[in-house]
Amino acid sequence: MAYVKYLTDHTIAISLCLNPLENAYAERVNGIIKNEYLKYWDIPNLSTLIQKCREAVEHYNTKRPHLHLPGKKTPLDFEKVFVF
């Protein structure tokens, strides 16, 4: 309950997935961002961390090929071709 109170006191949304397996996708992306990007960069403070996270997510979505997507596309390229 202390955790939930902390989140609500700080106006942080609580993740409520309809299917608990959905969390695995988020954790995978978090791990990739941390282990393939952030750990290689000098991050001396919070503002740098915020900026570097934005850069990592941008690269992940627009430049990094994803082997599980058809044609090994980036998420952005996949969305342009396969999502209507």
N, CA, C and O atoms as a Maestro MAE file, in Angstrom:
{
 s_m_m2io_version
 :::
 2.0.0
}

f_m_ct {
 s_m_title
 :::
 protein
 m_atom[336] {
  # First column is atom index #
  i_m_mmod_type
  r_m_x_coord
  r_m_y_coord
  r_m_z_coord
  i_m_residue_number
  s_m_chain_name
  s_m_pdb_residue_name
  s_m_pdb_atom_name
  i_m_atomic_number
  :::
  1 25 0.820 -1.198 0.000 1 A "MET " " N  " 7
  2 3 0.000 0.000 0.000 1 A "MET " " CA " 6
  3 2 0.864 1.262 0.000 1 A "MET " " C  " 6
  4 15 0.472 2.276 -0.579 1 A "MET " " O  " 8
  5 25 2.030 1.212 0.640 2 A "ALA " " N  " 7
  6 3 2.904 2.385 0.656 2 A "ALA " " CA " 6
  7 2 3.341 2.758 -0.754 2 A "ALA " " C  " 6
  8 15 3.446 3.936 -1.095 2 A "ALA " " O  " 8
  9 25 3.592 1.742 -1.565 3 A "TYR " " N  " 7
  10 3 4.000 1.974 -2.949 3 A "TYR " " CA " 6
  11 2 2.891 2.673 -3.723 3 A "TYR " " C  " 6
  12 15 3.150 3.650 -4.426 3 A "TYR " " O  " 8
  13 25 1.670 2.190 -3.606 4 A "VAL " " N  " 7
  14 3 0.532 2.790 -4.302 4 A "VAL " " CA " 6
  15 2 0.313 4.214 -3.814 4 A "VAL " " C  " 6
  16 15 0.031 5.105 -4.615 4 A "VAL " " O  " 8
  17 25 0.439 4.441 -2.495 5 A "LYS " " N  " 7
  18 3 0.273 5.784 -1.947 5 A "LYS " " CA " 6
  19 2 1.337 6.720 -2.516 5 A "LYS " " C  " 6
  20 15 1.028 7.853 -2.886 5 A "LYS " " O  " 8
  21 25 2.583 6.262 -2.589 6 A "TYR " " N  " 7
  22 3 3.654 7.084 -3.153 6 A "TYR " " CA " 6
  23 2 3.316 7.477 -4.592 6 A "TYR " " C  " 6
  24 15 3.449 8.642 -4.967 6 A "TYR " " O  " 8
  25 25 2.882 6.513 -5.393 7 A "LEU " " N  " 7
  26 3 2.549 6.801 -6.782 7 A "LEU " " CA " 6
  27 2 1.417 7.810 -6.890 7 A "LEU " " C  " 6
  28 15 1.510 8.769 -7.655 7 A "LEU " " O  " 8
  29 25 0.365 7.603 -6.139 8 A "THR " " N  " 7
  30 3 -0.774 8.525 -6.219 8 A "THR " " CA " 6
  31 2 -0.419 9.900 -5.667 8 A "THR " " C  " 6
  32 15 -0.877 10.910 -6.201 8 A "THR " " O  " 8
  33 25 0.382 9.960 -4.616 9 A "ASP " " N  " 7
  34 3 0.806 11.251 -4.060 9 A "ASP " " CA " 6
  35 2 1.641 12.064 -5.045 9 A "ASP " " C  " 6
  36 15 1.650 13.294 -4.993 9 A "ASP " " O  " 8
  37 25 2.335 11.378 -5.936 10 A "HIS " " N  " 7
  38 3 3.208 12.042 -6.908 10 A "HIS " " CA " 6
  39 2 2.602 12.051 -8.315 10 A "HIS " " C  " 6
  40 15 3.302 12.287 -9.301 10 A "HIS " " O  " 8
  41 25 1.328 11.798 -8.392 11 A "THR " " N  " 7
  42 3 0.576 11.815 -9.654 11 A "THR " " CA " 6
  43 2 1.236 10.922 -10.715 11 A "THR " " C  " 6
  44 15 1.402 11.317 -11.870 11 A "THR " " O  " 8
  45 25 1.601 9.722 -10.292 12 A "ILE " " N  " 7
  46 3 2.197 8.740 -11.196 12 A "ILE " " CA " 6
  47 2 1.152 7.673 -11.458 12 A "ILE " " C  " 6
  48 15 0.603 7.085 -10.526 12 A "ILE " " O  " 8
  49 25 0.882 7.427 -12.729 13 A "ALA " " N  " 7
  50 3 -0.126 6.428 -13.092 13 A "ALA " " CA " 6
  51 2 0.361 5.033 -12.748 13 A "ALA " " C  " 6
  52 15 1.540 4.716 -12.903 13 A "ALA " " O  " 8
  53 25 -0.544 4.220 -12.289 14 A "ILE " " N  " 7
  54 3 -0.249 2.835 -11.973 14 A "ILE " " CA " 6
  55 2 -0.557 2.001 -13.214 14 A "ILE " " C  " 6
  56 15 -1.646 2.091 -13.780 14 A "ILE " " O  " 8
  57 25 0.404 1.198 -13.623 15 A "SER " " N  " 7
  58 3 0.214 0.358 -14.800 15 A "SER " " CA " 6
  59 2 -0.774 -0.754 -14.482 15 A "SER " " C  " 6
  60 15 -0.588 -1.528 -13.543 15 A "SER " " O  " 8
  61 25 -1.818 -0.811 -15.280 16 A "LEU " " N  " 7
  62 3 -2.826 -1.853 -15.098 16 A "LEU " " CA " 6
  63 2 -3.102 -2.510 -16.450 16 A "LEU " " C  " 6
  64 15 -3.969 -2.065 -17.201 16 A "LEU " " O  " 8
  65 25 -2.372 -3.545 -16.740 17 A "CYS " " N  " 7
  66 3 -2.565 -4.261 -17.993 17 A "CYS " " CA " 6
  67 2 -3.758 -5.194 -17.863 17 A "CYS " " C  " 6
  68 15 -4.032 -5.729 -16.788 17 A "CYS " " O  " 8
  69 25 -4.454 -5.379 -18.954 18 A "LEU " " N  " 7
  70 3 -5.538 -6.356 -18.968 18 A "LEU " " CA " 6
  71 2 -4.974 -7.769 -18.965 18 A "LEU " " C  " 6
  72 15 -5.580 -8.690 -18.417 18 A "LEU " " O  " 8
  73 25 -3.824 -7.929 -19.574 19 A "ASN " " N  " 7
  74 3 -3.168 -9.226 -19.636 19 A "ASN " " CA " 6
  75 2 -1.776 -9.082 -19.016 19 A "ASN " " C  " 6
  76 15 -0.964 -8.311 -19.528 19 A "ASN " " O  " 8
  77 25 -1.475 -9.800 -17.934 20 A "PRO " " N  " 7
  78 3 -0.168 -9.657 -17.279 20 A "PRO " " CA " 6
  79 2 1.015 -9.918 -18.203 20 A "PRO " " C  " 6
  80 15 2.113 -9.423 -17.953 20 A "PRO " " O  " 8
  81 25 0.807 -10.688 -19.266 21 A "LEU " " N  " 7
  82 3 1.906 -10.965 -20.192 21 A "LEU " " CA " 6
  83 2 2.341 -9.728 -20.963 21 A "LEU " " C  " 6
  84 15 3.446 -9.700 -21.505 21 A "LEU " " O  " 8
  85 25 1.488 -8.698 -21.023 22 A "GLU " " N  " 7
  86 3 1.845 -7.461 -21.719 22 A "GLU " " CA " 6
  87 2 3.046 -6.787 -21.069 22 A "GLU " " C  " 6
  88 15 3.810 -6.101 -21.747 22 A "GLU " " O  " 8
  89 25 3.220 -6.971 -19.780 23 A "ASN " " N  " 7
  90 3 4.328 -6.349 -19.060 23 A "ASN " " CA " 6
  91 2 5.679 -6.833 -19.590 23 A "ASN " " C  " 6
  92 15 6.662 -6.094 -19.537 23 A "ASN " " O  " 8
  93 25 5.736 -8.049 -20.092 24 A "ALA " " N  " 7
  94 3 6.996 -8.588 -20.608 24 A "ALA " " CA " 6
  95 2 7.532 -7.753 -21.758 24 A "ALA " " C  " 6
  96 15 8.744 -7.572 -21.876 24 A "ALA " " O  " 8
  97 25 6.655 -7.244 -22.604 25 A "TYR " " N  " 7
  98 3 7.094 -6.403 -23.722 25 A "TYR " " CA " 6
  99 2 7.734 -5.111 -23.212 25 A "TYR " " C  " 6
  100 15 8.787 -4.696 -23.697 25 A "TYR " " O  " 8
  101 25 7.095 -4.490 -22.242 26 A "ALA " " N  " 7
  102 3 7.640 -3.255 -21.676 26 A "ALA " " CA " 6
  103 2 8.982 -3.516 -21.003 26 A "ALA " " C  " 6
  104 15 9.913 -2.725 -21.152 26 A "ALA " " O  " 8
  105 25 9.087 -4.610 -20.268 27 A "GLU " " N  " 7
  106 3 10.344 -4.930 -19.594 27 A "GLU " " CA " 6
  107 2 11.450 -5.226 -20.598 27 A "GLU " " C  " 6
  108 15 12.611 -4.894 -20.357 27 A "GLU " " O  " 8
  109 25 11.102 -5.842 -21.712 28 A "ARG " " N  " 7
  110 3 12.107 -6.124 -22.740 28 A "ARG " " CA " 6
  111 2 12.655 -4.825 -23.324 28 A "ARG " " C  " 6
  112 15 13.866 -4.671 -23.480 28 A "ARG " " O  " 8
  113 25 11.762 -3.898 -23.643 29 A "VAL " " N  " 7
  114 3 12.200 -2.606 -24.184 29 A "VAL " " CA " 6
  115 2 13.045 -1.872 -23.153 29 A "VAL " " C  " 6
  116 15 14.084 -1.306 -23.493 29 A "VAL " " O  " 8
  117 25 12.608 -1.875 -21.892 30 A "ASN " " N  " 7
  118 3 13.394 -1.217 -20.839 30 A "ASN " " CA " 6
  119 2 14.801 -1.809 -20.757 30 A "ASN " " C  " 6
  120 15 15.781 -1.076 -20.626 30 A "ASN " " O  " 8
  121 25 14.895 -3.122 -20.835 31 A "GLY " " N  " 7
  122 3 16.202 -3.778 -20.779 31 A "GLY " " CA " 6
  123 2 17.077 -3.408 -21.963 31 A "GLY " " C  " 6
  124 15 18.274 -3.170 -21.801 31 A "GLY " " O  " 8
  125 25 16.499 -3.357 -23.136 32 A "ILE " " N  " 7
  126 3 17.267 -2.982 -24.333 32 A "ILE " " CA " 6
  127 2 17.774 -1.550 -24.212 32 A "ILE " " C  " 6
  128 15 18.943 -1.276 -24.481 32 A "ILE " " O  " 8
  129 25 16.901 -0.647 -23.811 33 A "ILE " " N  " 7
  130 3 17.310 0.763 -23.660 33 A "ILE " " CA " 6
  131 2 18.450 0.869 -22.657 33 A "ILE " " C  " 6
  132 15 19.434 1.570 -22.897 33 A "ILE " " O  " 8
  133 25 18.315 0.171 -21.531 34 A "LYS " " N  " 7
  134 3 19.345 0.231 -20.493 34 A "LYS " " CA " 6
  135 2 20.645 -0.430 -20.944 34 A "LYS " " C  " 6
  136 15 21.716 0.159 -20.802 34 A "LYS " " O  " 8
  137 25 20.564 -1.649 -21.487 35 A "ASN " " N  " 7
  138 3 21.763 -2.439 -21.761 35 A "ASN " " CA " 6
  139 2 22.420 -2.186 -23.105 35 A "ASN " " C  " 6
  140 15 23.609 -2.461 -23.267 35 A "ASN " " O  " 8
  141 25 21.674 -1.668 -24.073 36 A "GLU " " N  " 7
  142 3 22.278 -1.398 -25.381 36 A "GLU " " CA " 6
  143 2 22.583 0.078 -25.608 36 A "GLU " " C  " 6
  144 15 23.284 0.433 -26.556 36 A "GLU " " O  " 8
  145 25 22.065 0.923 -24.752 37 A "TYR " " N  " 7
  146 3 22.274 2.361 -24.926 37 A "TYR " " CA " 6
  147 2 22.859 3.011 -23.670 37 A "TYR " " C  " 6
  148 15 24.022 3.414 -23.658 37 A "TYR " " O  " 8
  149 25 22.058 3.109 -22.629 38 A "LEU " " N  " 7
  150 3 22.406 3.940 -21.472 38 A "LEU " " CA " 6
  151 2 23.703 3.539 -20.786 38 A "LEU " " C  " 6
  152 15 24.458 4.405 -20.344 38 A "LEU " " O  " 8
  153 25 23.972 2.252 -20.689 39 A "LYS " " N  " 7
  154 3 25.175 1.846 -19.950 39 A "LYS " " CA " 6
  155 2 26.468 2.227 -20.675 39 A "LYS " " C  " 6
  156 15 27.545 2.170 -20.082 39 A "LYS " " O  " 8
  157 25 26.375 2.609 -21.932 40 A "TYR " " N  " 7
  158 3 27.558 3.009 -22.688 40 A "TYR " " CA " 6
  159 2 27.783 4.522 -22.718 40 A "TYR " " C  " 6
  160 15 28.798 4.991 -23.233 40 A "TYR " " O  " 8
  161 25 26.859 5.265 -22.180 41 A "TRP " " N  " 7
  162 3 26.935 6.723 -22.211 41 A "TRP " " CA " 6
  163 2 27.273 7.291 -20.844 41 A "TRP " " C  " 6
  164 15 26.910 6.718 -19.817 41 A "TRP " " O  " 8
  165 25 27.966 8.414 -20.837 42 A "ASP " " N  " 7
  166 3 28.242 9.140 -19.602 42 A "ASP " " CA " 6
  167 2 26.977 9.914 -19.224 42 A "ASP " " C  " 6
  168 15 26.530 10.787 -19.967 42 A "ASP " " O  " 8
  169 25 26.416 9.591 -18.082 43 A "ILE " " N  " 7
  170 3 25.174 10.231 -17.640 43 A "ILE " " CA " 6
  171 2 25.398 10.769 -16.228 43 A "ILE " " C  " 6
  172 15 25.171 10.064 -15.245 43 A "ILE " " O  " 8
  173 25 25.843 12.017 -16.134 44 A "PRO " " N  " 7
  174 3 26.203 12.579 -14.829 44 A "PRO " " CA " 6
  175 2 25.033 13.108 -13.998 44 A "PRO " " C  " 6
  176 15 25.188 13.327 -12.796 44 A "PRO " " O  " 8
  177 25 23.865 13.319 -14.617 45 A "ASN " " N  " 7
  178 3 22.761 13.912 -13.864 45 A "ASN " " CA " 6
  179 2 21.420 13.544 -14.490 45 A "ASN " " C  " 6
  180 15 21.360 12.934 -15.558 45 A "ASN " " O  " 8
  181 25 20.353 13.927 -13.807 46 A "LEU " " N  " 7
  182 3 19.009 13.571 -14.243 46 A "LEU " " CA " 6
  183 2 18.651 14.191 -15.591 46 A "LEU " " C  " 6
  184 15 18.036 13.525 -16.424 46 A "LEU " " O  " 8
  185 25 19.015 15.431 -15.822 47 A "SER " " N  " 7
  186 3 18.646 16.055 -17.101 47 A "SER " " CA " 6
  187 2 19.333 15.356 -18.273 47 A "SER " " C  " 6
  188 15 18.744 15.217 -19.345 47 A "SER " " O  " 8
  189 25 20.562 14.922 -18.076 48 A "THR " " N  " 7
  190 3 21.255 14.167 -19.116 48 A "THR " " CA " 6
  191 2 20.587 12.812 -19.316 48 A "THR " " C  " 6
  192 15 20.440 12.359 -20.451 48 A "THR " " O  " 8
  193 25 20.182 12.163 -18.232 49 A "LEU " " N  " 7
  194 3 19.487 10.886 -18.332 49 A "LEU " " CA " 6
  195 2 18.198 11.022 -19.140 49 A "LEU " " C  " 6
  196 15 17.911 10.187 -19.999 49 A "LEU " " O  " 8
  197 25 17.435 12.054 -18.871 50 A "ILE " " N  " 7
  198 3 16.186 12.284 -19.594 50 A "ILE " " CA " 6
  199 2 16.466 12.464 -21.080 50 A "ILE " " C  " 6
  200 15 15.784 11.870 -21.915 50 A "ILE " " O  " 8
  201 25 17.457 13.272 -21.417 51 A "GLN " " N  " 7
  202 3 17.801 13.512 -22.819 51 A "GLN " " CA " 6
  203 2 18.295 12.239 -23.488 51 A "GLN " " C  " 6
  204 15 17.902 11.935 -24.614 51 A "GLN " " O  " 8
  205 25 19.145 11.502 -22.810 52 A "LYS " " N  " 7
  206 3 19.684 10.269 -23.390 52 A "LYS " " CA " 6
  207 2 18.603 9.209 -23.560 52 A "LYS " " C  " 6
  208 15 18.645 8.438 -24.519 52 A "LYS " " O  " 8
  209 25 17.637 9.156 -22.649 53 A "CYS " " N  " 7
  210 3 16.512 8.226 -22.811 53 A "CYS " " CA " 6
  211 2 15.713 8.580 -24.055 53 A "CYS " " C  " 6
  212 15 15.306 7.696 -24.809 53 A "CYS " " O  " 8
  213 25 15.489 9.857 -24.268 54 A "ARG " " N  " 7
  214 3 14.783 10.289 -25.479 54 A "ARG " " CA " 6
  215 2 15.550 9.873 -26.732 54 A "ARG " " C  " 6
  216 15 14.958 9.381 -27.692 54 A "ARG " " O  " 8
  217 25 16.861 10.069 -26.719 55 A "GLU " " N  " 7
  218 3 17.687 9.688 -27.867 55 A "GLU " " CA " 6
  219 2 17.645 8.181 -28.093 55 A "GLU " " C  " 6
  220 15 17.556 7.726 -29.233 55 A "GLU " " O  " 8
  221 25 17.709 7.415 -27.028 56 A "ALA " " N  " 7
  222 3 17.691 5.956 -27.148 56 A "ALA " " CA " 6
  223 2 16.361 5.474 -27.716 56 A "ALA " " C  " 6
  224 15 16.340 4.618 -28.601 56 A "ALA " " O  " 8
  225 25 15.263 6.008 -27.221 57 A "VAL " " N  " 7
  226 3 13.946 5.607 -27.712 57 A "VAL " " CA " 6
  227 2 13.789 6.005 -29.179 57 A "VAL " " C  " 6
  228 15 13.262 5.236 -29.983 57 A "VAL " " O  " 8
  229 25 14.242 7.194 -29.517 58 A "GLU " " N  " 7
  230 3 14.175 7.649 -30.908 58 A "GLU " " CA " 6
  231 2 14.958 6.695 -31.823 58 A "GLU " " C  " 6
  232 15 14.460 6.292 -32.874 58 A "GLU " " O  " 8
  233 25 16.170 6.342 -31.426 59 A "HIS " " N  " 7
  234 3 16.990 5.430 -32.220 59 A "HIS " " CA " 6
  235 2 16.346 4.052 -32.292 59 A "HIS " " C  " 6
  236 15 16.292 3.444 -33.362 59 A "HIS " " O  " 8
  237 25 15.858 3.557 -31.158 60 A "TYR " " N  " 7
  238 3 15.213 2.245 -31.090 60 A "TYR " " CA " 6
  239 2 14.043 2.160 -32.071 60 A "TYR " " C  " 6
  240 15 13.865 1.143 -32.741 60 A "TYR " " O  " 8
  241 25 13.263 3.206 -32.154 61 A "ASN " " N  " 7
  242 3 12.068 3.199 -32.992 61 A "ASN " " CA " 6
  243 2 12.313 3.542 -34.460 61 A "ASN " " C  " 6
  244 15 11.533 3.141 -35.323 61 A "ASN " " O  " 8
  245 25 13.388 4.281 -34.755 62 A "THR " " N  " 7
  246 3 13.565 4.768 -36.122 62 A "THR " " CA " 6
  247 2 14.791 4.224 -36.853 62 A "THR " " C  " 6
  248 15 14.842 4.284 -38.082 62 A "THR " " O  " 8
  249 25 15.772 3.698 -36.134 63 A "LYS " " N  " 7
  250 3 17.004 3.280 -36.798 63 A "LYS " " CA " 6
  251 2 17.423 1.837 -36.497 63 A "LYS " " C  " 6
  252 15 18.127 1.227 -37.301 63 A "LYS " " O  " 8
  253 25 17.015 1.298 -35.387 64 A "ARG " " N  " 7
  254 3 17.444 -0.048 -34.980 64 A "ARG " " CA " 6
  255 2 16.550 -1.098 -35.627 64 A "ARG " " C  " 6
  256 15 15.351 -1.138 -35.352 64 A "ARG " " O  " 8
  257 25 17.128 -1.967 -36.502 65 A "PRO " " N  " 7
  258 3 16.321 -3.028 -37.106 65 A "PRO " " CA " 6
  259 2 15.885 -4.030 -36.040 65 A "PRO " " C  " 6
  260 15 16.647 -4.348 -35.127 65 A "PRO " " O  " 8
  261 25 14.675 -4.516 -36.162 66 A "HIS " " N  " 7
  262 3 14.144 -5.492 -35.212 66 A "HIS " " CA " 6
  263 2 14.012 -6.825 -35.946 66 A "HIS " " C  " 6
  264 15 13.231 -6.956 -36.888 66 A "HIS " " O  " 8
  265 25 14.773 -7.790 -35.506 67 A "LEU " " N  " 7
  266 3 14.850 -9.065 -36.207 67 A "LEU " " CA " 6
  267 2 13.515 -9.800 -36.253 67 A "LEU " " C  " 6
  268 15 13.290 -10.601 -37.161 67 A "LEU " " O  " 8
  269 25 12.625 -9.547 -35.292 68 A "HIS " " N  " 7
  270 3 11.346 -10.249 -35.263 68 A "HIS " " CA " 6
  271 2 10.294 -9.620 -36.184 68 A "HIS " " C  " 6
  272 15 9.237 -10.210 -36.406 68 A "HIS " " O  " 8
  273 25 10.572 -8.439 -36.715 69 A "LEU " " N  " 7
  274 3 9.612 -7.800 -37.623 69 A "LEU " " CA " 6
  275 2 9.870 -8.259 -39.054 69 A "LEU " " C  " 6
  276 15 11.021 -8.482 -39.432 69 A "LEU " " O  " 8
  277 25 8.811 -8.402 -39.859 70 A "PRO " " N  " 7
  278 3 9.004 -8.789 -41.262 70 A "PRO " " CA " 6
  279 2 9.968 -7.833 -41.965 70 A "PRO " " C  " 6
  280 15 9.830 -6.614 -41.873 70 A "PRO " " O  " 8
  281 25 10.934 -8.403 -42.659 71 A "GLY " " N  " 7
  282 3 11.915 -7.590 -43.359 71 A "GLY " " CA " 6
  283 2 12.928 -6.936 -42.450 71 A "GLY " " C  " 6
  284 15 13.685 -6.067 -42.882 71 A "GLY " " O  " 8
  285 25 12.948 -7.349 -41.183 72 A "LYS " " N  " 7
  286 3 13.871 -6.773 -40.182 72 A "LYS " " CA " 6
  287 2 13.777 -5.254 -40.168 72 A "LYS " " C  " 6
  288 15 14.791 -4.557 -40.123 72 A "LYS " " O  " 8
  289 25 12.566 -4.758 -40.205 73 A "LYS " " N  " 7
  290 3 12.307 -3.318 -40.252 73 A "LYS " " CA " 6
  291 2 12.440 -2.680 -38.872 73 A "LYS " " C  " 6
  292 15 12.434 -3.367 -37.851 73 A "LYS " " O  " 8
  293 25 12.561 -1.360 -38.863 74 A "THR " " N  " 7
  294 3 12.444 -0.615 -37.616 74 A "THR " " CA " 6
  295 2 10.955 -0.546 -37.275 74 A "THR " " C  " 6
  296 15 10.121 -0.728 -38.162 74 A "THR " " O  " 8
  297 25 10.602 -0.289 -36.023 75 A "PRO " " N  " 7
  298 3 9.182 -0.158 -35.699 75 A "PRO " " CA " 6
  299 2 8.480 0.908 -36.531 75 A "PRO " " C  " 6
  300 15 7.338 0.710 -36.944 75 A "PRO " " O  " 8
  301 25 9.136 2.022 -36.783 76 A "LEU " " N  " 7
  302 3 8.518 3.082 -37.583 76 A "LEU " " CA " 6
  303 2 8.265 2.610 -39.016 76 A "LEU " " C  " 6
  304 15 7.185 2.836 -39.561 76 A "LEU " " O  " 8
  305 25 9.252 1.957 -39.627 77 A "ASP " " N  " 7
  306 3 9.067 1.455 -40.985 77 A "ASP " " CA " 6
  307 2 7.984 0.386 -41.042 77 A "ASP " " C  " 6
  308 15 7.187 0.352 -41.979 77 A "ASP " " O  " 8
  309 25 7.957 -0.484 -40.042 78 A "PHE " " N  " 7
  310 3 6.916 -1.513 -39.977 78 A "PHE " " CA " 6
  311 2 5.539 -0.870 -39.907 78 A "PHE " " C  " 6
  312 15 4.616 -1.280 -40.610 78 A "PHE " " O  " 8
  313 25 5.410 0.130 -39.065 79 A "GLU " " N  " 7
  314 3 4.121 0.812 -38.907 79 A "GLU " " CA " 6
  315 2 3.682 1.465 -40.212 79 A "GLU " " C  " 6
  316 15 2.501 1.421 -40.558 79 A "GLU " " O  " 8
  317 25 4.610 2.063 -40.933 80 A "LYS " " N  " 7
  318 3 4.271 2.720 -42.199 80 A "LYS " " CA " 6
  319 2 3.749 1.724 -43.237 80 A "LYS " " C  " 6
  320 15 2.869 2.057 -44.031 80 A "LYS " " O  " 8
  321 25 4.287 0.511 -43.231 81 A "VAL " " N  " 7
  322 3 3.931 -0.469 -44.251 81 A "VAL " " CA " 6
  323 2 2.757 -1.351 -43.845 81 A "VAL " " C  " 6
  324 15 1.876 -1.629 -44.659 81 A "VAL " " O  " 8
  325 25 2.743 -1.800 -42.566 82 A "PHE " " N  " 7
  326 3 1.807 -2.836 -42.173 82 A "PHE " " CA " 6
  327 2 0.635 -2.383 -41.324 82 A "PHE " " C  " 6
  328 15 -0.306 -3.156 -41.144 82 A "PHE " " O  " 8
  329 25 0.645 -1.192 -40.804 83 A "VAL " " N  " 7
  330 3 -0.470 -0.725 -39.975 83 A "VAL " " CA " 6
  331 2 -1.305 0.231 -40.808 83 A "VAL " " C  " 6
  332 15 -0.784 1.151 -41.439 83 A "VAL " " O  " 8
  333 25 -2.580 0.002 -40.799 84 A "PHE " " N  " 7
  334 3 -3.473 0.822 -41.633 84 A "PHE " " CA " 6
  335 2 -4.127 1.894 -40.796 84 A "PHE " " C  " 6
  336 15 -4.914 2.687 -41.313 84 A "PHE " " O  " 8
  :::
 }
 m_bond[335] {
  # First column is bond index #
  i_m_from
  i_m_to
  i_m_order
  :::
  1 1 2 1
  2 2 3 1
  3 3 4 2
  4 3 5 1
  5 5 6 1
  6 6 7 1
  7 7 8 2
  8 7 9 1
  9 9 10 1
  10 10 11 1
  11 11 12 2
  12 11 13 1
  13 13 14 1
  14 14 15 1
  15 15 16 2
  16 15 17 1
  17 17 18 1
  18 18 19 1
  19 19 20 2
  20 19 21 1
  21 21 22 1
  22 22 23 1
  23 23 24 2
  24 23 25 1
  25 25 26 1
  26 26 27 1
  27 27 28 2
  28 27 29 1
  29 29 30 1
  30 30 31 1
  31 31 32 2
  32 31 33 1
  33 33 34 1
  34 34 35 1
  35 35 36 2
  36 35 37 1
  37 37 38 1
  38 38 39 1
  39 39 40 2
  40 39 41 1
  41 41 42 1
  42 42 43 1
  43 43 44 2
  44 43 45 1
  45 45 46 1
  46 46 47 1
  47 47 48 2
  48 47 49 1
  49 49 50 1
  50 50 51 1
  51 51 52 2
  52 51 53 1
  53 53 54 1
  54 54 55 1
  55 55 56 2
  56 55 57 1
  57 57 58 1
  58 58 59 1
  59 59 60 2
  60 59 61 1
  61 61 62 1
  62 62 63 1
  63 63 64 2
  64 63 65 1
  65 65 66 1
  66 66 67 1
  67 67 68 2
  68 67 69 1
  69 69 70 1
  70 70 71 1
  71 71 72 2
  72 71 73 1
  73 73 74 1
  74 74 75 1
  75 75 76 2
  76 75 77 1
  77 77 78 1
  78 78 79 1
  79 79 80 2
  80 79 81 1
  81 81 82 1
  82 82 83 1
  83 83 84 2
  84 83 85 1
  85 85 86 1
  86 86 87 1
  87 87 88 2
  88 87 89 1
  89 89 90 1
  90 90 91 1
  91 91 92 2
  92 91 93 1
  93 93 94 1
  94 94 95 1
  95 95 96 2
  96 95 97 1
  97 97 98 1
  98 98 99 1
  99 99 100 2
  100 99 101 1
  101 101 102 1
  102 102 103 1
  103 103 104 2
  104 103 105 1
  105 105 106 1
  106 106 107 1
  107 107 108 2
  108 107 109 1
  109 109 110 1
  110 110 111 1
  111 111 112 2
  112 111 113 1
  113 113 114 1
  114 114 115 1
  115 115 116 2
  116 115 117 1
  117 117 118 1
  118 118 119 1
  119 119 120 2
  120 119 121 1
  121 121 122 1
  122 122 123 1
  123 123 124 2
  124 123 125 1
  125 125 126 1
  126 126 127 1
  127 127 128 2
  128 127 129 1
  129 129 130 1
  130 130 131 1
  131 131 132 2
  132 131 133 1
  133 133 134 1
  134 134 135 1
  135 135 136 2
  136 135 137 1
  137 137 138 1
  138 138 139 1
  139 139 140 2
  140 139 141 1
  141 141 142 1
  142 142 143 1
  143 143 144 2
  144 143 145 1
  145 145 146 1
  146 146 147 1
  147 147 148 2
  148 147 149 1
  149 149 150 1
  150 150 151 1
  151 151 152 2
  152 151 153 1
  153 153 154 1
  154 154 155 1
  155 155 156 2
  156 155 157 1
  157 157 158 1
  158 158 159 1
  159 159 160 2
  160 159 161 1
  161 161 162 1
  162 162 163 1
  163 163 164 2
  164 163 165 1
  165 165 166 1
  166 166 167 1
  167 167 168 2
  168 167 169 1
  169 169 170 1
  170 170 171 1
  171 171 172 2
  172 171 173 1
  173 173 174 1
  174 174 175 1
  175 175 176 2
  176 175 177 1
  177 177 178 1
  178 178 179 1
  179 179 180 2
  180 179 181 1
  181 181 182 1
  182 182 183 1
  183 183 184 2
  184 183 185 1
  185 185 186 1
  186 186 187 1
  187 187 188 2
  188 187 189 1
  189 189 190 1
  190 190 191 1
  191 191 192 2
  192 191 193 1
  193 193 194 1
  194 194 195 1
  195 195 196 2
  196 195 197 1
  197 197 198 1
  198 198 199 1
  199 199 200 2
  200 199 201 1
  201 201 202 1
  202 202 203 1
  203 203 204 2
  204 203 205 1
  205 205 206 1
  206 206 207 1
  207 207 208 2
  208 207 209 1
  209 209 210 1
  210 210 211 1
  211 211 212 2
  212 211 213 1
  213 213 214 1
  214 214 215 1
  215 215 216 2
  216 215 217 1
  217 217 218 1
  218 218 219 1
  219 219 220 2
  220 219 221 1
  221 221 222 1
  222 222 223 1
  223 223 224 2
  224 223 225 1
  225 225 226 1
  226 226 227 1
  227 227 228 2
  228 227 229 1
  229 229 230 1
  230 230 231 1
  231 231 232 2
  232 231 233 1
  233 233 234 1
  234 234 235 1
  235 235 236 2
  236 235 237 1
  237 237 238 1
  238 238 239 1
  239 239 240 2
  240 239 241 1
  241 241 242 1
  242 242 243 1
  243 243 244 2
  244 243 245 1
  245 245 246 1
  246 246 247 1
  247 247 248 2
  248 247 249 1
  249 249 250 1
  250 250 251 1
  251 251 252 2
  252 251 253 1
  253 253 254 1
  254 254 255 1
  255 255 256 2
  256 255 257 1
  257 257 258 1
  258 258 259 1
  259 259 260 2
  260 259 261 1
  261 261 262 1
  262 262 263 1
  263 263 264 2
  264 263 265 1
  265 265 266 1
  266 266 267 1
  267 267 268 2
  268 267 269 1
  269 269 270 1
  270 270 271 1
  271 271 272 2
  272 271 273 1
  273 273 274 1
  274 274 275 1
  275 275 276 2
  276 275 277 1
  277 277 278 1
  278 278 279 1
  279 279 280 2
  280 279 281 1
  281 281 282 1
  282 282 283 1
  283 283 284 2
  284 283 285 1
  285 285 286 1
  286 286 287 1
  287 287 288 2
  288 287 289 1
  289 289 290 1
  290 290 291 1
  291 291 292 2
  292 291 293 1
  293 293 294 1
  294 294 295 1
  295 295 296 2
  296 295 297 1
  297 297 298 1
  298 298 299 1
  299 299 300 2
  300 299 301 1
  301 301 302 1
  302 302 303 1
  303 303 304 2
  304 303 305 1
  305 305 306 1
  306 306 307 1
  307 307 308 2
  308 307 309 1
  309 309 310 1
  310 310 311 1
  311 311 312 2
  312 311 313 1
  313 313 314 1
  314 314 315 1
  315 315 316 2
  316 315 317 1
  317 317 318 1
  318 318 319 1
  319 319 320 2
  320 319 321 1
  321 321 322 1
  322 322 323 1
  323 323 324 2
  324 323 325 1
  325 325 326 1
  326 326 327 1
  327 327 328 2
  328 327 329 1
  329 329 330 1
  330 330 331 1
  331 331 332 2
  332 331 333 1
  333 333 334 1
  334 334 335 1
  335 335 336 2
  :::
 }
}
